[in-house]
Amino acid sequence: MSKERQRRRAERLAVLERDKAVRARKVARRQRRRALVTSLKPRFGKSGRLYHRSLRQRIGIVVGTVLAVAAVWLLIPDLALRIILTAMLVLAVPALVVVVFGRRA
């Protein structure tokens, strides 16, 4: 009787060890995959964005652009020139923002 119990216990332990090894391999694979993914993702800083503008800066950019477009539309009489200057403002504002405020990582 005790040999039978010993044999069953050995079988249970073998199955538990096999399950534990399978689980360990899965966990190791998951950790390697996670480490690979995190090493491939670009790091931008604490916020996760490439750069950060404060609320005041963003409001200033929008208000300045809107004022410049309003000045163009109020002061320039020719419609074609208004459209061209507005398009130039829309294209130039992002470059000016980078030059004035700089890119902070």
GROMACS elastic network, one bead per residue, 0.5 to 0.9 nm:
[ bonds ]
;  ai    aj funct       b0    kb
    1     4     6  0.51969   500
    1     5     6  0.64478   500
    1     6     6  0.86822   500
    2     5     6  0.50299   500
    2     6     6  0.60252   500
    2     7     6  0.85302   500
    3     7     6  0.60911   500
    3     8     6  0.86452   500
    4     7     6  0.51016   500
    4     8     6  0.62522   500
    4     9     6  0.85315   500
    5     8     6  0.51495   500
    5     9     6  0.59999   500
    5    10     6  0.84791   500
    6     9     6  0.50757   500
    6    10     6  0.60947   500
    6    11     6  0.86214   500
    7    10     6  0.50712   500
    7    11     6  0.62506   500
    7    12     6  0.87163   500
    8    11     6  0.50005   500
    8    12     6  0.61762   500
    8    13     6  0.85831   500
    9    12     6  0.50251   500
    9    13     6  0.61251   500
    9    14     6  0.85151   500
   10    13     6  0.50935   500
   10    14     6  0.60792   500
   10    15     6  0.86341   500
   11    14     6  0.50352   500
   11    15     6  0.62278   500
   11    16     6  0.86084   500
   12    15     6  0.51620   500
   12    16     6  0.61537   500
   12    17     6  0.85926   500
   13    17     6  0.60413   500
   13    18     6  0.85194   500
   14    17     6  0.51064   500
   14    18     6  0.61521   500
   14    19     6  0.86267   500
   15    18     6  0.50883   500
   15    19     6  0.61774   500
   15    20     6  0.85253   500
   16    19     6  0.50903   500
   16    20     6  0.60278   500
   16    21     6  0.85738   500
   17    21     6  0.61281   500
   17    22     6  0.86305   500
   18    21     6  0.51221   500
   18    22     6  0.62556   500
   18    23     6  0.86247   500
   19    22     6  0.50968   500
   19    23     6  0.61103   500
   19    24     6  0.85204   500
   20    23     6  0.50804   500
   20    24     6  0.60658   500
   20    25     6  0.86314   500
   21    24     6  0.50110   500
   21    25     6  0.61862   500
   21    26     6  0.86602   500
   22    25     6  0.51773   500
   22    26     6  0.63111   500
   22    27     6  0.87180   500
   23    26     6  0.51057   500
   23    27     6  0.61877   500
   23    28     6  0.85692   500
   24    27     6  0.51069   500
   24    28     6  0.60544   500
   24    29     6  0.85181   500
   25    28     6  0.50796   500
   25    29     6  0.60652   500
   25    30     6  0.85277   500
   26    29     6  0.51077   500
   26    30     6  0.61048   500
   26    31     6  0.85908   500
   27    30     6  0.50483   500
   27    31     6  0.61359   500
   27    32     6  0.86102   500
   28    31     6  0.50920   500
   28    32     6  0.61467   500
   28    33     6  0.85637   500
   29    32     6  0.51211   500
   29    33     6  0.61091   500
   29    34     6  0.85210   500
   30    33     6  0.51181   500
   30    34     6  0.60554   500
   30    35     6  0.85292   500
   31    34     6  0.50201   500
   31    35     6  0.60225   500
   31    36     6  0.85088   500
   32    35     6  0.50789   500
   32    36     6  0.61285   500
   32    37     6  0.86278   500
   33    36     6  0.50875   500
   33    37     6  0.61833   500
   33    38     6  0.86384   500
   34    37     6  0.51340   500
   34    38     6  0.61501   500
   34    39     6  0.85225   500
   35    38     6  0.52070   500
   35    39     6  0.60715   500
   35    40     6  0.86547   500
   36    39     6  0.51151   500
   36    40     6  0.62573   500
   36    41     6  0.87850   500
   37    40     6  0.51921   500
   37    41     6  0.62804   500
   38    41     6  0.52593   500
   38    42     6  0.82031   500
   39    42     6  0.77687   500
   43    46     6  0.86976   500
   43    48     6  0.71820   500
   43    49     6  0.87454   500
   43    50     6  0.84339   500
   44    47     6  0.74364   500
   44    48     6  0.52560   500
   44    49     6  0.56733   500
   44    50     6  0.51264   500
   44    51     6  0.75942   500
   44   105     6  0.63528   500
   45    48     6  0.55118   500
   45    49     6  0.69197   500
   45    50     6  0.74631   500
   45    51     6  0.83865   500
   45   105     6  0.63716   500
   46    49     6  0.79684   500
   47    50     6  0.84575   500
   47    51     6  0.86848   500
   47    52     6  0.81601   500
   48    51     6  0.86060   500
   49    52     6  0.68174   500
   49   105     6  0.83201   500
   50   103     6  0.85076   500
   50   104     6  0.80591   500
   50   105     6  0.61660   500
   51   103     6  0.61457   500
   51   104     6  0.54340   500
   51   105     6  0.52386   500
   52   103     6  0.81044   500
   52   104     6  0.68553   500
   52   105     6  0.75849   500
   53    56     6  0.80489   500
   53    57     6  0.59902   500
   53    58     6  0.63197   500
   53   101     6  0.86138   500
   53   104     6  0.87117   500
   54    57     6  0.51936   500
   54    58     6  0.63330   500
   54    59     6  0.86697   500
   55    58     6  0.51553   500
   55    59     6  0.61240   500
   55    60     6  0.84844   500
   56    59     6  0.51764   500
   56    60     6  0.60566   500
   56    61     6  0.86164   500
   57    61     6  0.61412   500
   57    62     6  0.86909   500
   57   101     6  0.84914   500
   58    61     6  0.51117   500
   58    62     6  0.62951   500
   58    63     6  0.85982   500
   59    62     6  0.52142   500
   59    63     6  0.60000   500
   59    64     6  0.83422   500
   60    63     6  0.51903   500
   60    64     6  0.58140   500
   60    65     6  0.83542   500
   61    64     6  0.52624   500
   61    65     6  0.61152   500
   61    66     6  0.85889   500
   61    93     6  0.82191   500
   61    97     6  0.74944   500
   62    65     6  0.52117   500
   62    66     6  0.61071   500
   62    67     6  0.85570   500
   63    66     6  0.51117   500
   63    67     6  0.60273   500
   63    68     6  0.85201   500
   64    67     6  0.51401   500
   64    68     6  0.61242   500
   64    69     6  0.86413   500
   65    68     6  0.51111   500
   65    69     6  0.61877   500
   65    70     6  0.85051   500
   65    89     6  0.75642   500
   65    90     6  0.80867   500
   65    93     6  0.73186   500
   66    69     6  0.51651   500
   66    70     6  0.60308   500
   66    71     6  0.85221   500
   67    71     6  0.60269   500
   67    72     6  0.85776   500
   68    71     6  0.50718   500
   68    72     6  0.62473   500
   68    73     6  0.87136   500
   68    86     6  0.85818   500
   68    89     6  0.79046   500
   69    72     6  0.50744   500
   69    73     6  0.62308   500
   69    74     6  0.85789   500
   69    82     6  0.87397   500
   69    85     6  0.81988   500
   69    86     6  0.60459   500
   69    89     6  0.74619   500
   69    90     6  0.89550   500
   70    73     6  0.51291   500
   70    74     6  0.60120   500
   70    75     6  0.84162   500
   71    74     6  0.51207   500
   71    75     6  0.57833   500
   71    76     6  0.80161   500
   72    75     6  0.54645   500
   72    76     6  0.56277   500
   72    77     6  0.89620   500
   72    81     6  0.89083   500
   72    82     6  0.61603   500
   72    85     6  0.71193   500
   72    86     6  0.72593   500
   73    76     6  0.58474   500
   73    77     6  0.77423   500
   73    79     6  0.84611   500
   73    82     6  0.59635   500
   73    83     6  0.86251   500
   73    86     6  0.83551   500
   74    77     6  0.76397   500
   76    79     6  0.77839   500
   76    81     6  0.73025   500
   76    82     6  0.62717   500
   77    81     6  0.81116   500
   77    82     6  0.76587   500
   78    81     6  0.54425   500
   78    82     6  0.62872   500
   78    83     6  0.89116   500
   79    82     6  0.50155   500
   79    83     6  0.63103   500
   79    84     6  0.86923   500
   80    83     6  0.52246   500
   80    84     6  0.62390   500
   80    85     6  0.86417   500
   81    84     6  0.50485   500
   81    85     6  0.60064   500
   81    86     6  0.84164   500
   82    85     6  0.52566   500
   82    86     6  0.60529   500
   82    87     6  0.85857   500
   83    86     6  0.51264   500
   83    87     6  0.61599   500
   83    88     6  0.85886   500
   84    87     6  0.51700   500
   84    88     6  0.61697   500
   84    89     6  0.86543   500
   85    89     6  0.61333   500
   85    90     6  0.86413   500
   86    89     6  0.50570   500
   86    90     6  0.62402   500
   86    91     6  0.86609   500
   87    90     6  0.51095   500
   87    91     6  0.62290   500
   87    92     6  0.85153   500
   88    91     6  0.51274   500
   88    92     6  0.58805   500
   88    93     6  0.84398   500
   89    92     6  0.50277   500
   89    93     6  0.58115   500
   90    93     6  0.57033   500
   90    94     6  0.77432   500
   91    94     6  0.67676   500
   91    95     6  0.77410   500
   92    95     6  0.54365   500
   92    96     6  0.61774   500
   92    97     6  0.86744   500
   93    96     6  0.50360   500
   93    97     6  0.60403   500
   93    98     6  0.86845   500
   94    97     6  0.50936   500
   94    98     6  0.63768   500
   94    99     6  0.87206   500
   95    98     6  0.52514   500
   95    99     6  0.62687   500
   95   100     6  0.86428   500
   96    99     6  0.50211   500
   96   100     6  0.59264   500
   96   101     6  0.83005   500
   97   100     6  0.51856   500
   97   101     6  0.57260   500
   97   102     6  0.73120   500
   98   101     6  0.54934   500
   98   103     6  0.62168   500
   99   102     6  0.54401   500
   99   103     6  0.83290   500
  101   104     6  0.85371   500
